[in-house]
């Protein structure tokens, strides 16, 4: 810290305000939310007084410092934003006027984002394990570095300039991630546009001996949610089906005895799963090794191809990202209030069917593109973490007089 900066307790810079009001039926009020993790304050909603149940509340105004006595230890505090005209809070929140002749509210707001200040709030909260409150006497006794106002202005301007550059870099990173995610679909469409001279075959003809390979999962009383158990035979649902592969953070199970009664819905390696209802309609994945004997719910289709004619991963990339194929799916459910699909509709979806060697070449190429994109996203993610760590580092330097 700069040697000539004063250390001043918050009690000499902040004044607790308890502006209690009786909510009037036909006045409009803004209810505020204080977000944790230093995310600041926002207007949650706006109502007339007769719509608000608790009639005795406290009014706060823009520029005041507001904190949650329960969640200050979790970074729930900040300066009331400019768009607040008549914000209301309960007694669980404390409001303070900031002495702007000594302390710039923006300077103080940035200071509260430092690791040192956050650690102080944790140490100044006490109570039971699950209900700790910030102790106001300790909070107001906290000494903060207080340079002259001109220096506070300089620090704020410097921080805001650097923060804007970080935000711009993060925005460019997000744009790059979004654009890279679209690349796999662009490449898929490019490939499938060159396959139009091959015969188009409906999915319903791609089973063994041209049988229908599509099976719907169990319905109704065949599988009830109260039959799920903590361990046993895994049962996959729409949440497990992701284009990049199975998501297994949460998997339902049934007993082996129950699984025997559902044998016709069992799964095996290279089965294609297709989500058939709601917002997940059209999500697909191909089952990897290790899934033999697993089951599915009624929200999924299982497609078991004749692999001498159709590579399952070729059908997967077609259903995942070829516009000529996906337009057939969504064209058949357009206008429905709750999009859903049935076996007949999926059976009629057609894909171009080149020889197996060509199918494998297409899959290998798109897999290589996907792998490169995955590596790029990992690199971008690491860059994002570095960018996110920059601002706390800048703030720590700023309030030690090193900026």
JOMO-V531815 format. One record per backbone hydrogen bond with DSSP energy under -1.0 kcal/mol. CO is the residue of the C=O (numbers start at 1). NH is the residue of the N-H. If there is no record, write none. Layout:
CO:NH
CO:NH
//
This chain:
2:5
6:146
8:144
9:12
10:13
10:14
13:99
15:97
18:20
19:59
21:57
24:27
25:50
27:49
29:47
30:88
31:44
31:45
33:42
36:39
40:35
42:33
45:31
47:29
48:51
49:52
55:23
57:21
58:89
60:87
61:64
64:80
65:96
66:78
67:94
68:72
69:134
71:74
71:76
72:75
74:37
75:38
75:77
76:68
78:66
80:63
81:84
86:30
87:60
88:32
89:58
90:93
92:69
94:67
95:17
96:65
97:15
98:100
99:102
99:103
104:108
105:109
106:110
107:111
108:112
110:113
111:114
114:118
115:119
116:120
117:121
118:122
119:123
120:124
122:125
124:135
126:133
133:126
135:139
136:140
139:142
140:11
142:10
144:8
146:6
148:152
149:153
150:154
151:155
152:156
153:157
154:158
155:159
156:160
157:161
158:162
159:163
160:164
161:165
162:166
163:167
164:168
165:169
166:170
167:171
168:172
169:173
170:174
171:175
172:176
173:177
174:178
175:179
176:180
177:181
178:182
182:186
183:187
184:188
185:189
186:190
187:191
188:192
189:193
192:195
195:198
199:353
201:351
202:205
203:206
206:306
207:210
208:211
211:207
213:304
215:302
219:222
220:223
224:227
225:228
233:254
234:295
235:252
236:297
237:240
238:241
240:247
242:245
252:235
253:229
254:233
255:259
256:260
259:262
260:263
262:265
263:266
267:293
268:271
271:287
272:303
273:285
274:301
275:282
276:341
278:281
280:283
283:275
285:273
287:270
291:294
294:267
295:236
297:300
299:276
300:217
301:274
302:215
303:272
305:307
306:309
306:310
311:315
312:316
313:317
314:318
315:319
316:320
317:321
318:322
322:325
322:326
323:327
325:329
326:330
327:331
333:336
339:278
342:346
343:347
344:348
346:349
347:204
349:203
351:201
355:359
356:360
357:361
358:362
359:363
360:364
361:365
362:366
363:367
364:368
365:369
366:370
367:371
368:372
369:373
370:374
371:375
372:376
373:377
374:378
375:379
376:380
377:381
378:382
379:383
380:384
381:385
382:386
383:387
384:388
385:389
389:393
390:394
391:395
392:396
393:397
394:398
395:399
397:400
397:402
398:401
//
